[in-house]
Each structure stands twice: as C-alpha cells, then as structure tokens.
C-alpha cells in the first residue's frame, strides 16, 4: 500500500510541473523579457472637473497593453495611492506615471468651484434719440423693468443727437432696425415691451459665463474679459462696450409715458448711453479652439477715455454672440471692479 501511495504522489507532482510549464501568465503588468516595454503613455479621464470630483488615470505600454495597475502615479510630484485622484480645492494639477525605471508623459487637469451652468443676463439694445417723441415710452418701461430684475442689461444706442454712437447705422442695418424707438432683446428679437419677454429669458441658465476685471489709471482704462464655456461652441464673437450715465439733453416727448406730459422734457437724464465699442460693434471673432467645453477664454483691452466723457459715470458691458448674432450671455460692471463667474 505504501508503494502505491508513493507512486500516486510521484504522478501528481509530475502533472503539476507539466501544467506549470504549459502556459505563460498574460494580462495587465506582464512583461516579455524578449520584447521589453520601452515607453509608457498616460491619459486622464477629464481635463476640467469640479472640485471633489474624481479623475481617473490610465497607462498604456508601447505594445498597446494596459499596465495601469503596475504603475505608480504622482500628482503635483507627490505619489498617490492607486490611479484615481479627487481634487479638494480649485487649481491646476499635473500628473505623471512611472513603470519600473520608465516615466510617462505629463498630463494637466484643472479643478474649479464654478458650475458649468451660469446665470443668464439679457442684453437689450434700445435704439433711441433725443429728437424721438415716442422714445421716452421705451426708456421708462426699461427703467421700471430694471426694478424687477438685476439680470437686465440696457444699452441705449443714440441716433441724431449729440450722444449719437458713430457706428449706430452699422448696428441698425445688421439687426434690421427701421424705426424709433426699437429695442432688441439679445440683439436679434424685437422687444414687445412686455415684462414677461425679458423675465422669461432670464429664468433659464446659460452655458456661457462671463466676468470682467478692470482698472483705471488717470484716463486710461484696462479691461480683461473672461468667458467660460459649459459646452463646446464654434463661431462665437465677443463684444465690449463702454457706456455713460447721467448725460443731460432735452428730450422730445409726445405724451405722458411716465415722465410727465411736458414736451420737451427739459434737462432729461439719459442713462446707459453707448459711447464706444472696444471691439467691432458686431463683435470680434473668438477662435473655436478656445470655446470647447470647460475652456476659459480671455482677452484684454486698453482705452484712453476722452476728456469729453465723465469716467466716473462710465461702465462696461460685455457679451458673447453666436454666428446668427444672438447674444448667449452678457455682463455689466462698474470700472475698477473684479468679478467672478456667476455659476448656478
């Protein structure tokens, strides 16, 4: 019986040895000594994330094998555990991987506190003139509407008076404005003078966020505009206006539209008057490579404010338009302030 047991164990050992030599281990992290890995490539799951959202890293060998589990990962030059990282604060991050003595390419990603949905501000351009007796009607309604929402941005485009904007005819022709007063909502839709048309427009969020940073030194104004995109766009344009408030000129007035029945309205105060555009009034083109999902585009402007303008009464309006000229979003700012994106 003992001899039989020895014979059985001998056969079993032979079987195990034979099976161990029958195959090679394959899969993640394996290396063939006759065909060694000479380079590795790192990829990241996202290049723009909100803080406290996870980013995943993957590594491919030059043989196109996934070797992630056999690699070490370093975020901002500090080794992390595993191949996932959750940024807990806003900022820019760089990551690379190592496999034995090999080092991968460096990838960058950003984490932001801002959501990629933004508050919508409605741009209303009021084509007007001091000679226009019906224009106080629209001016009064817009002023009253500003009491109901802070998301209305009014630009008064004057014609035929001492506040006439030099390129107002270019704007009128572009948007088919044929009479006065005419107010255009987001550049392409005629305002029907109802509150609901504007209030409905501000109730939905936008996929474009805007902020303005500006400073004033003497009469020189410097403006930086930033735009952030929640989806990918193409063929966008940026517009930047300088407006002036508290300009005084008598205003023709054909009825009591809210300011009284006098004609003219002596010493009438004109606000939100378009003085100059730092871009083409129809906007300057933005490269589509800068308007992809998560991108932040920025542009700077410098302007010498003429002595005829009161720099203390001026403000900045910026807007982004699509290729059909429709404004996607707008922002207004006093000079000398720094804004943040209005995430919702």
C-alpha positions in Angstrom: 0.0 0.0 0.0 2.8 2.4 0.9 4.4 1.8 -2.5 1.1 2.6 -4.2 0.9 5.9 -2.4 4.4 6.9 -3.4 3.6 6.1 -7.0 0.4 8.3 -6.8 2.2 11.3 -5.4 5.0 11.0 -7.9 2.5 11.1 -10.8 0.7 14.1 -9.2 4.0 16.1 -8.9 4.8 15.3 -12.5 1.4 16.5 -13.6 1.7 19.8 -11.7 5.2 20.5 -13.1 4.0 19.8 -16.6 1.0 22.1 -16.2 3.0 25.0 -14.8 5.2 24.9 -17.9 2.2 24.7 -20.2 1.4 28.4 -20.3 2.7 31.9 -19.6 0.9 34.5 -17.4 -0.6 37.2 -19.5 -2.5 40.3 -18.6 -2.0 43.7 -17.1 1.5 44.3 -16.0 3.1 41.4 -17.7 6.4 41.8 -19.5 8.0 39.6 -22.0 11.8 39.7 -21.4 12.4 39.1 -25.2 10.2 42.1 -26.0 10.5 44.6 -23.1 8.4 47.7 -22.6 10.4 50.8 -23.7 7.9 53.6 -23.2 4.5 54.3 -21.5 1.7 56.8 -22.2 -0.6 58.4 -19.6 -4.1 59.5 -20.2 -6.6 61.3 -17.9 -10.4 60.9 -17.8 -11.1 64.6 -17.8 -9.0 67.8 -18.2 -11.6 70.0 -16.4 -13.5 68.9 -13.4 -15.4 70.4 -10.5 -13.7 70.1 -7.1 -14.5 66.9 -5.2 -15.0 65.1 -8.5 -12.8 62.1 -9.3 -10.2 62.0 -12.1 -9.0 58.5 -13.3 -5.6 57.8 -14.9 -4.7 55.0 -17.3 -1.3 53.9 -18.7 -0.6 52.1 -22.0 2.7 50.5 -22.9 4.3 50.9 -26.3 2.8 47.4 -27.0 -0.6 49.0 -26.5 -1.2 46.9 -23.3 -3.0 48.5 -20.3 -0.4 48.4 -17.5 -2.2 50.8 -15.1 -2.1 48.5 -12.0 1.7 48.1 -12.4 2.4 51.8 -12.3 2.9 54.5 -9.7 1.2 57.9 -10.1 2.3 61.3 -9.0 0.1 64.4 -8.8 2.0 67.6 -8.5 5.1 65.5 -7.9 3.6 63.6 -4.9 2.9 59.9 -5.1 -0.8 59.0 -4.7 -2.4 55.6 -3.9 -4.0 54.0 -6.9 -4.9 55.5 -10.2 -7.6 57.9 -9.1 -7.5 61.4 -7.6 -10.1 63.7 -6.2 -9.1 67.4 -6.1 -10.4 69.0 -2.9 -9.6 72.6 -4.0 -9.6 74.8 -7.0 -6.4 74.9 -9.1 -4.3 73.3 -11.8 -2.7 69.9 -11.4 -0.1 67.9 -13.2 0.2 64.1 -13.2 2.7 61.5 -14.4 3.2 57.8 -14.0 6.2 55.5 -13.6 6.7 51.9 -14.6 9.9 50.5 -13.2 12.5 53.0 -14.5 10.2 54.5 -17.2 8.4 57.8 -16.8 5.3 58.7 -18.7 4.3 62.0 -20.4 2.9 64.7 -18.1 -0.8 65.5 -18.3 -2.6 68.5 -16.8 -6.1 69.0 -15.5 -7.9 71.8 -13.6 -10.4 71.7 -10.8 -12.9 74.6 -10.4 -15.6 75.6 -7.9 -17.7 77.1 -10.6 -20.6 75.1 -12.1 -20.8 75.0 -15.9 -24.2 76.5 -15.8 -24.3 80.2 -15.4 -26.8 83.0 -14.6 -28.4 84.5 -17.8 -28.3 88.2 -18.3 -30.4 89.6 -21.0 -29.0 92.3 -23.3 -31.5 94.9 -24.5 -30.3 97.5 -27.0 -32.6 100.5 -27.1 -32.4 102.4 -30.4 -33.3 105.9 -29.4 -32.7 109.7 -29.9 -33.4 112.9 -28.1 -35.5 114.0 -31.1 -37.8 111.0 -30.9 -41.0 111.9 -29.1 -42.1 108.2 -28.5 -38.7 107.1 -27.2 -39.4 108.0 -23.5 -42.0 105.3 -23.6 -39.4 102.5 -24.0 -36.9 104.2 -21.8 -39.4 104.4 -18.9 -40.5 100.8 -19.3 -36.9 99.6 -19.3 -36.2 101.6 -16.2 -39.2 100.1 -14.4 -38.2 96.6 -15.5 -34.7 97.1 -14.0 -36.5 97.3 -10.6 -37.8 93.7 -11.2 -34.6 92.0 -12.2 -30.9 92.7 -11.9 -30.4 90.5 -14.9 -31.4 93.1 -17.5 -28.5 95.0 -19.2 -29.7 98.0 -21.2 -27.6 99.7 -23.9 -29.0 103.0 -25.3 -27.9 103.4 -28.9 -28.5 107.0 -29.8 -29.2 108.4 -33.3 -29.4 112.0 -34.5 -28.4 113.8 -31.2 -25.2 114.8 -29.5 -24.8 111.4 -28.0 -25.0 109.5 -31.3 -22.8 106.5 -31.5 -20.6 106.7 -34.6 -21.5 103.2 -35.8 -25.1 103.1 -34.8 -26.1 102.8 -38.5 -24.0 99.7 -38.8 -25.9 98.2 -35.9 -29.3 99.2 -37.2 -28.6 97.7 -40.6 -27.2 94.5 -39.0 -30.4 94.0 -36.9 -32.9 95.4 -39.4 -34.0 98.3 -37.2 -36.2 100.5 -39.3 -37.8 102.9 -36.8 -37.5 104.6 -33.4 -38.0 103.6 -30.7 -36.9 99.9 -31.3 -35.5 97.7 -28.5 -33.8 94.5 -29.5 -33.6 91.6 -27.0 -30.3 89.7 -27.1 -29.6 91.5 -30.4 -32.0 89.6 -32.7 -35.5 89.7 -31.2 -37.7 92.8 -31.1 -38.9 93.6 -27.7 -42.7 93.7 -27.5 -42.4 96.0 -24.4 -43.8 93.3 -22.0 -42.0 92.4 -18.8 -42.6 88.7 -19.4 -40.4 88.6 -22.6 -37.4 89.6 -20.6 -38.2 87.8 -17.3 -38.8 84.5 -19.1 -35.4 84.9 -20.8 -33.5 85.3 -17.5 -35.2 82.4 -15.8 -33.1 79.8 -17.7 -29.4 79.2 -17.2 -26.7 79.8 -19.8 -23.8 77.6 -20.9 -21.6 80.7 -21.2 -20.2 82.5 -18.2 -18.6 86.0 -18.3 -16.6 88.1 -15.9 -15.0 91.5 -16.1 -11.8 92.8 -14.4 -10.9 96.4 -14.9 -8.8 99.2 -13.6 -8.4 102.9 -14.2 -5.2 104.9 -14.1 -5.7 108.6 -14.9 -7.9 108.4 -18.0 -6.5 105.0 -19.1 -8.9 102.1 -18.6 -7.7 98.5 -18.8 -10.3 95.8 -19.2 -9.9 92.0 -19.0 -12.8 89.8 -20.1 -13.0 86.1 -19.4 -15.6 83.7 -20.8 -16.1 80.1 -19.7 -18.0 77.5 -21.7 -20.2 74.7 -20.4 -20.5 73.1 -23.8 -18.4 73.3 -27.0 -19.2 76.2 -29.3 -17.9 77.3 -32.7 -18.0 80.7 -34.5 -18.6 82.9 -31.4 -17.9 86.6 -31.1 -17.1 88.9 -28.2 -18.4 92.4 -27.8 -17.2 95.0 -25.4 -19.0 98.4 -24.9 -18.3 101.4 -22.7 -21.5 103.2 -21.5 -22.0 106.5 -19.8 -24.8 107.6 -17.4 -26.3 110.9 -16.3 -26.0 112.6 -19.7 -28.3 115.6 -19.9 -30.2 116.8 -23.0 -33.7 117.9 -23.6 -35.9 115.0 -24.8 -38.9 115.3 -27.1 -42.0 113.7 -25.5 -45.4 113.2 -27.2 -47.4 112.0 -24.2 -47.1 111.1 -20.6 -45.2 107.8 -20.8 -44.1 108.0 -17.2 -42.0 111.2 -17.1 -44.9 113.6 -17.3 -46.6 115.3 -20.3 -44.1 118.2 -20.9 -42.6 118.4 -24.4 -39.8 118.7 -24.4 -38.6 117.1 -21.2 -36.1 119.8 -20.2 -32.8 118.6 -18.7 -33.7 114.9 -19.3 -31.2 112.4 -17.9 -30.0 109.8 -20.5 -28.5 106.7 -19.0 -26.7 103.6 -20.4 -25.6 105.6 -23.4 -23.3 103.7 -25.7 -20.1 105.8 -26.1 -17.6 103.5 -27.7 -17.1 99.8 -28.6 -13.7 98.3 -27.8 -14.5 95.6 -30.3 -16.3 95.7 -33.6 -19.9 96.6 -32.6 -21.0 93.3 -34.0 -18.2 91.5 -32.0 -14.7 90.2 -32.6 -14.3 86.5 -33.6 -13.1 84.0 -31.0 -11.1 81.1 -32.2 -13.1 77.9 -31.9 -10.1 76.2 -30.3 -10.8 78.4 -27.3 -14.5 77.7 -26.9 -14.6 74.0 -26.1 -16.4 72.5 -23.1 -14.6 73.7 -20.0 -12.4 76.3 -21.8 -11.7 79.7 -20.3 -11.1 82.4 -23.0 -9.7 85.8 -22.0 -8.9 89.0 -23.8 -7.5 92.3 -22.6 -8.2 95.9 -23.8 -6.7 99.3 -23.1 -8.5 102.5 -23.9 -7.9 106.2 -23.3 -11.1 107.8 -22.2 -11.6 111.2 -23.9 -11.9 114.3 -21.7 -15.4 114.8 -23.0 -16.6 111.7 -21.2 -17.1 111.5 -17.5 -15.1 108.5 -16.5 -16.7 108.4 -13.1 -20.1 107.8 -14.7 -18.9 105.0 -17.1 -19.4 101.3 -17.0 -18.5 98.2 -19.1 -20.8 95.8 -20.9 -19.6 92.6 -22.5 -21.5 89.9 -24.4 -20.9 86.7 -26.4 -22.9 86.1 -29.6 -23.4 83.1 -31.8 -22.9 83.1 -35.6 -26.6 84.2 -36.0 -25.7 87.3 -33.9 -27.9 86.2 -31.0 -26.4 87.0 -27.6 -25.7 83.9 -25.4 -25.0 85.9 -22.3 -23.9 89.4 -21.2 -22.4 91.1 -18.1 -22.1 94.7 -16.8 -19.6 96.1 -14.4 -18.5 99.4 -12.9 -15.0 100.4 -13.7 -12.4 99.3 -11.2 -14.1 96.1 -10.0 -13.2 92.4 -10.2 -15.9 89.9 -10.9 -16.3 86.1 -10.6 -18.3 83.8 -12.8 -22.0 83.7 -11.9 -22.5 79.9 -11.5 -25.9 78.5 -10.8 
